[in-house]
Amino acid sequence: MDISEVGQLAKKIKANVKKVIIGKDEVIDMMIIAMFCEGHVLLEDVPGSGKTMLAKTLAKSIDGNFKRIQLTPDLMPTDITGVNYFNMKTAQFEFIKGPVFANVLIADEINRATPKTQSGLLESMEEKQATIDGKTYQLDRPFIVIATQNPIDTQGVFPLPEAQIDRFLMKLNMEYPNHEDTIGVLKTHISEQVLEHTESVTTLAQVVEAADAVNSVQVHDDLIEYVVDIIEATRKSNDVMLGVSSRGGLALLKAAKAAAAVAGRDYVIPDDIKAVAVYVCAHRVIMKSSLQIKKDAAVLFIRTLLEQITVPTEEQLQNNKQ
């Protein structure tokens, strides 16, 4: 797939999702970028903000096999990955696939599952495979986990460990829509189930081709150094207990490449990195306890860093090419 076709595909998917999800253009953009990276997304916000609806609409738009799990404290890892079942009629074990064997897995309220069950997703998210009773099964491409969590509830929830949070390419917040968008939501959804009439606008094969095309996007060495400056700044700050890892730096580069491809370019510019940096980096930063009580402290911290760190100019990039 040509890079220009990636941009056209992104526009088609966005237009389709916007028929259901109103007033969330930037969130939709980031979801599409994450999808073209074959990365996972953590959607966080209060109940009723459209998190699950967004995930379902995106899944239907790409005509993929999607599964939804409502996570609860009594859920077991095998309820996600699958189990070997002994068939009494054949006197043999048969493997029953779990919902992880899908193109898009919607994990609703992931922080309500126990740490044991949450860990059942780790191998699948990182390695794109699932191991059951010593046998490893490869997952189909694309495989994307869209997990939702409610940050308000504190009873009966199990906060995600840092190791699992780091597996998510991005963390997005839906937030309340403004007055006009709220009116649009009510008008759109009050009379019918809009999602039932949502049709696919692409195929899984095209999504995989777009993901492969993203890998061909070029990144200048100076921009790689710019990314390193960002992640190192998170580690050196006195306000931070844990900064962005090397995996986070790779995630930032890949997301920037996808942003460039969505814009129809086969090369990354500084604005691509700045556009995705907050969504890729903020959830990987652990602020010191005195700052954790402040809402969106990590988001504000990353935004401040982006304003302070010197950005390579176009002239510098051109000179260093020569």
C-alpha positions as CSV (number, residue, x, y, z in Angstrom):
1,M,0.0,0.0,0.0
2,D,1.3,3.5,-0.9
3,I,1.6,6.1,1.8
4,S,-1.0,8.3,0.2
5,E,-3.4,5.4,0.4
6,V,-2.8,5.1,4.1
7,G,-4.0,8.7,4.5
8,Q,-7.1,8.1,2.4
9,L,-7.9,4.9,4.4
10,A,-7.6,6.8,7.7
11,K,-10.0,9.5,6.4
12,K,-12.6,6.8,5.5
13,I,-12.3,5.1,8.9
14,K,-12.6,8.4,10.7
15,A,-15.6,9.5,8.8
16,N,-17.3,6.2,9.6
17,V,-16.5,6.4,13.3
18,K,-17.7,10.0,13.5
19,K,-21.2,8.9,12.5
20,V,-21.4,7.3,15.9
21,I,-18.8,9.1,18.1
22,I,-19.5,12.8,18.0
23,G,-17.1,15.6,18.9
24,K,-14.0,13.4,19.6
25,D,-11.9,14.0,16.5
26,E,-8.5,13.9,18.2
27,V,-9.3,10.8,20.1
28,I,-10.5,9.1,16.9
29,D,-7.3,10.2,15.2
30,M,-5.2,8.7,17.9
31,M,-7.1,5.4,17.8
32,I,-6.5,5.1,14.1
33,I,-2.8,5.9,14.5
34,A,-2.6,3.2,17.2
35,M,-4.4,0.7,15.0
36,F,-1.9,1.3,12.1
37,C,0.9,0.7,14.7
38,E,-0.9,-2.5,15.7
39,G,-0.7,-1.1,19.2
40,H,-3.0,-1.3,22.2
41,V,-5.0,1.5,23.7
42,L,-6.2,2.2,27.2
43,L,-9.4,4.3,27.3
44,E,-10.0,6.0,30.6
45,D,-12.9,8.1,31.8
46,V,-16.1,8.2,33.8
47,P,-18.9,5.8,33.0
48,G,-21.1,6.7,30.0
49,S,-18.5,8.7,28.2
50,G,-18.6,6.5,25.1
51,K,-15.4,4.4,25.7
52,T,-16.9,1.0,24.7
53,M,-19.0,2.5,21.9
54,L,-15.8,4.0,20.4
55,A,-14.0,0.6,20.6
56,K,-17.0,-1.2,19.0
57,T,-17.4,1.3,16.2
58,L,-13.7,1.1,15.3
59,A,-13.9,-2.7,15.3
60,K,-16.9,-2.8,13.0
61,S,-15.4,-0.2,10.7
62,I,-12.5,-2.5,9.8
63,D,-14.6,-5.6,9.4
64,G,-12.6,-7.5,11.9
65,N,-13.4,-10.3,14.2
66,F,-13.9,-8.6,17.5
67,K,-14.7,-9.9,21.0
68,R,-15.7,-8.1,24.1
69,I,-14.9,-9.2,27.7
70,Q,-16.6,-7.7,30.7
71,L,-13.9,-8.1,33.3
72,T,-14.9,-9.0,36.8
73,P,-13.0,-10.1,39.9
74,D,-14.0,-13.8,39.4
75,L,-12.7,-14.0,35.8
76,M,-9.8,-16.4,35.3
77,P,-6.9,-16.1,32.8
78,T,-8.2,-19.1,30.9
79,D,-11.5,-17.2,30.4
80,I,-9.4,-14.8,28.2
81,T,-6.8,-17.1,26.5
82,G,-8.8,-20.3,26.2
83,V,-8.8,-23.8,27.7
84,N,-8.2,-27.4,26.8
85,Y,-11.5,-29.2,27.3
86,F,-11.9,-33.0,27.5
87,N,-14.5,-34.2,25.1
88,M,-16.2,-37.2,26.6
89,K,-17.5,-38.4,23.2
90,T,-14.1,-38.5,21.5
91,A,-12.1,-39.1,24.7
92,Q,-9.7,-36.4,23.6
93,F,-8.8,-32.9,24.7
94,E,-10.0,-30.1,22.4
95,F,-8.8,-26.5,22.6
96,I,-11.5,-23.9,22.9
97,K,-10.2,-20.5,21.9
98,G,-10.7,-17.6,24.3
99,P,-11.7,-14.1,23.3
100,V,-8.1,-13.2,22.9
101,F,-8.2,-14.9,19.5
102,A,-9.7,-11.9,17.8
103,N,-8.5,-8.9,15.7
104,V,-9.9,-6.4,18.1
105,L,-10.3,-7.4,21.8
106,I,-12.4,-5.0,23.9
107,A,-11.5,-5.5,27.5
108,D,-14.2,-3.5,29.5
109,E,-13.2,-2.3,32.9
110,I,-9.9,-4.0,32.9
111,N,-9.1,-2.7,36.4
112,R,-11.9,-4.8,37.9
113,A,-10.0,-8.1,37.0
114,T,-7.5,-9.5,39.5
115,P,-3.8,-9.1,38.8
116,K,-3.6,-12.8,37.9
117,T,-6.2,-12.4,35.2
118,Q,-4.7,-9.1,34.0
119,S,-1.3,-10.9,33.6
120,G,-3.0,-13.3,31.3
121,L,-3.1,-10.5,28.7
122,L,0.5,-9.6,29.0
123,E,2.0,-12.3,26.6
124,S,-0.7,-11.7,24.1
125,M,-0.3,-8.0,24.1
126,E,3.5,-8.0,23.8
127,E,4.3,-11.2,21.8
128,K,1.0,-11.5,19.8
129,Q,0.7,-15.1,21.0
130,A,-1.0,-17.1,23.7
131,T,0.5,-20.1,25.5
132,I,-2.0,-22.6,27.0
133,D,-0.8,-25.8,28.7
134,G,2.7,-25.4,27.2
135,K,1.5,-25.0,23.6
136,T,1.9,-21.6,21.9
137,Y,-0.7,-20.3,19.5
138,Q,0.0,-17.3,17.2
139,L,-2.6,-14.6,17.0
140,D,-3.9,-13.2,13.7
141,R,-2.9,-9.8,12.4
142,P,-4.0,-7.2,13.3
143,F,-4.4,-7.9,17.0
144,I,-5.4,-4.9,19.1
145,V,-6.5,-4.7,22.7
146,I,-8.7,-1.7,23.5
147,A,-9.1,-1.7,27.3
148,T,-11.4,0.6,29.3
149,Q,-11.2,1.6,32.9
150,N,-13.1,3.9,35.2
151,P,-10.8,6.1,37.3
152,I,-13.5,7.1,39.7
153,D,-14.3,3.8,41.4
154,T,-11.9,2.7,44.1
155,Q,-13.8,-0.3,45.6
156,G,-13.4,-3.7,43.9
157,V,-10.7,-2.6,41.5
158,F,-7.1,-3.6,41.0
159,P,-4.9,-0.9,39.6
160,L,-2.9,-2.0,36.6
161,P,0.8,-2.7,37.4
162,E,3.4,-0.6,35.6
163,A,4.5,-3.6,33.5
164,Q,1.0,-3.9,31.9
165,I,0.5,-0.2,31.5
166,D,3.7,0.0,29.5
167,R,2.2,-2.5,27.1
168,F,-0.4,0.1,26.0
169,L,0.9,2.2,23.1
170,M,-1.4,5.0,24.2
171,K,-3.7,6.1,27.0
172,L,-6.7,8.2,25.9
173,N,-9.3,10.1,27.8
174,M,-12.8,10.6,26.3
175,E,-13.9,13.5,28.6
176,Y,-17.3,15.1,28.5
177,P,-18.5,16.6,25.2
178,N,-19.3,20.3,25.0
179,H,-22.8,21.6,24.9
180,E,-23.3,21.4,21.1
181,D,-21.7,18.0,20.9
182,T,-23.9,16.7,23.7
183,I,-27.0,17.8,21.8
184,G,-25.6,15.9,18.7
185,V,-25.1,12.8,20.8
186,L,-28.6,12.8,22.2
187,K,-30.2,13.4,18.7
188,T,-28.1,10.7,17.1
189,H,-28.6,8.0,19.7
190,I,-32.1,8.6,21.1
191,S,-34.2,7.1,18.3
192,E,-32.2,4.0,17.2
193,Q,-29.2,1.8,17.8
194,V,-26.7,3.6,15.6
195,L,-24.0,1.0,16.0
196,E,-26.3,-1.7,14.5
197,H,-26.3,0.2,11.2
198,T,-22.6,0.8,11.2
199,E,-20.9,-0.9,8.2
200,S,-17.3,-1.7,7.5
201,V,-15.4,0.7,5.2
202,T,-12.3,-1.4,4.8
203,T,-10.9,-4.9,5.2
204,L,-8.5,-6.5,7.6
205,A,-6.0,-7.0,4.8
206,Q,-6.0,-3.3,4.1
207,V,-5.3,-2.5,7.7
208,V,-2.4,-4.9,7.7
209,E,-1.1,-3.4,4.5
210,A,-1.3,0.1,6.1
211,A,0.6,-1.2,9.2
212,D,3.3,-2.5,6.9
213,A,3.4,0.8,5.0
214,V,3.9,2.7,8.3
215,N,7.2,0.7,8.9
216,S,8.6,2.2,5.7
217,V,8.2,5.8,6.9
218,Q,11.6,7.4,7.3
219,V,12.8,9.1,10.5
220,H,15.8,11.5,10.4
221,D,18.6,10.8,12.9
222,D,18.1,14.2,14.4
223,L,14.5,13.4,15.2
224,I,15.5,10.1,16.8
225,E,17.8,12.2,19.0
226,Y,14.9,14.5,19.7
227,V,12.9,11.6,20.9
228,V,15.8,10.5,23.1
229,D,15.9,14.0,24.6
230,I,12.3,13.8,25.5
231,I,12.5,10.4,27.2
232,E,15.7,11.3,29.0
233,A,14.2,14.5,30.3
234,T,11.4,12.5,32.0
235,R,14.1,10.4,33.8
236,K,16.1,13.4,35.0
237,S,13.2,15.5,36.4
238,N,13.1,15.9,40.2
239,D,9.3,15.6,39.9
240,V,9.4,12.1,38.6
241,M,9.8,8.7,40.3
242,L,9.9,6.7,37.1
243,G,10.5,8.0,33.6
244,V,9.8,6.7,30.1
245,S,11.5,3.5,29.2
246,S,13.3,2.5,26.0
247,R,10.1,0.7,25.0
248,G,8.3,4.0,25.4
249,G,10.8,5.7,23.1
250,L,10.2,3.0,20.5
251,A,6.5,3.5,20.9
252,L,6.8,7.2,20.4
253,L,8.8,6.8,17.2
254,K,6.3,4.2,15.8
255,A,3.3,6.4,16.6
256,A,5.0,9.4,15.0
257,K,5.6,7.3,11.9
258,A,1.9,6.3,11.8
259,A,0.9,10.0,12.3
260,A,3.1,10.9,9.3
261,A,1.6,8.2,7.2
262,V,-1.9,9.3,8.1
263,A,-1.0,12.8,6.9
264,G,0.2,11.3,3.6
265,R,3.9,11.7,4.2
266,D,6.7,9.0,4.0
267,Y,8.9,10.9,6.5
268,V,8.4,12.2,10.0
269,I,8.5,15.8,11.0
270,P,8.8,17.2,14.6
271,D,5.1,18.0,14.7
272,D,4.3,14.3,14.3
273,I,6.3,13.5,17.4
274,K,4.7,16.4,19.4
275,A,1.2,15.4,18.3
276,V,1.4,11.9,19.8
277,A,3.9,12.5,22.7
278,V,1.4,13.2,25.4
279,Y,-0.7,10.1,24.6
280,V,2.3,7.8,24.3
281,C,4.4,9.1,27.2
282,A,2.2,10.4,30.0
283,H,0.9,7.0,31.2
284,R,4.5,5.7,31.4
285,V,5.5,8.4,33.8
286,I,5.1,8.0,37.6
287,M,5.1,11.3,39.3
288,K,6.3,11.7,42.9
289,S,3.6,11.2,45.5
290,S,3.2,14.9,46.3
291,L,2.2,15.5,42.6
292,Q,0.1,12.3,42.1
293,I,-2.9,13.9,43.7
294,K,-3.0,16.6,41.0
295,K,-5.3,15.6,38.2
296,D,-3.4,15.1,34.8
297,A,-0.1,15.9,36.5
298,A,1.8,13.6,34.1
299,V,0.0,15.1,31.0
300,L,0.9,18.6,32.1
301,F,4.5,17.5,32.8
302,I,5.0,16.1,29.3
303,R,3.4,19.2,27.7
304,T,5.8,21.4,29.6
305,L,8.8,19.3,28.5
306,L,7.7,19.6,24.9
307,E,7.8,23.4,25.2
308,Q,11.2,23.3,26.8
309,I,13.2,20.9,24.7
310,T,14.8,22.3,21.6
311,V,13.1,21.0,18.4
312,P,15.2,20.4,15.3
313,T,14.4,22.9,12.6
314,E,13.7,22.1,9.0
315,E,17.0,23.9,8.1
316,Q,19.0,21.7,10.5
317,L,17.3,18.5,9.1
318,Q,18.1,19.5,5.5
319,N,21.7,20.5,6.3
320,N,22.4,17.2,8.1
321,K,21.0,15.3,5.1
322,Q,23.7,16.7,2.9
